[in-house]
Amino acid sequence: MAGSTDGSTKAMGVLTVGGLVTVTAYTVALGSNGWLWFGWVVLGLLTLGMVLSDG
């Protein structure tokens, strides 16, 4: 069905947004960590790939 996403894609999206909130909170509290941001970017790209492959 066009425009709908599968449950695993929604879960990945929630994980990506949660990861962004976590990495941002860590950065504010303890300072920037490049590896955390790199990991979040990789997670975001994987999520984007899943969203695009569902279409």
C-alpha positions as CSV (number, residue, x, y, z in Angstrom):
1,M,0.0,0.0,0.0
2,A,1.5,3.3,-1.0
3,G,2.5,5.7,1.7
4,S,2.4,3.1,4.5
5,T,5.4,1.8,6.3
6,D,6.1,-1.5,7.8
7,G,6.5,-2.0,11.5
8,S,10.2,-2.5,11.4
9,T,10.7,0.7,9.5
10,K,8.6,2.6,12.1
11,A,10.6,1.0,14.9
12,M,13.9,2.1,13.1
13,G,12.5,5.6,12.8
14,V,11.7,5.7,16.5
15,L,15.2,4.4,17.3
16,T,16.8,7.0,15.1
17,V,14.9,9.9,16.7
18,G,15.6,8.5,20.2
19,G,19.2,8.2,19.3
20,L,19.3,11.8,18.2
21,V,17.8,12.9,21.5
22,T,20.3,10.8,23.4
23,V,23.4,12.0,21.5
24,T,22.2,15.6,21.8
25,A,21.7,15.2,25.5
26,Y,25.1,13.6,25.9
27,T,26.7,16.4,23.9
28,V,25.0,19.1,26.0
29,A,25.9,17.4,29.3
30,L,29.4,16.0,28.7
31,G,30.7,17.5,25.5
32,S,30.8,16.4,21.9
33,N,31.8,12.8,21.0
34,G,32.5,12.4,17.3
35,W,31.9,8.6,17.4
36,L,28.4,9.0,18.8
37,W,27.6,11.5,16.0
38,F,29.1,9.2,13.4
39,G,27.0,6.3,14.7
40,W,23.9,8.4,14.6
41,V,24.5,9.5,11.0
42,V,25.0,5.8,10.0
43,L,21.8,4.9,11.8
44,G,20.0,7.8,10.1
45,L,21.3,6.6,6.7
46,L,20.2,3.1,7.3
47,T,16.7,4.3,8.3
48,L,16.5,6.5,5.2
49,G,17.4,3.5,3.1
50,M,14.7,1.4,4.7
51,V,12.1,4.2,4.1
52,L,13.1,4.5,0.5
53,S,13.1,0.7,-0.1
54,D,9.5,0.5,1.3
55,G,8.3,2.8,-1.4
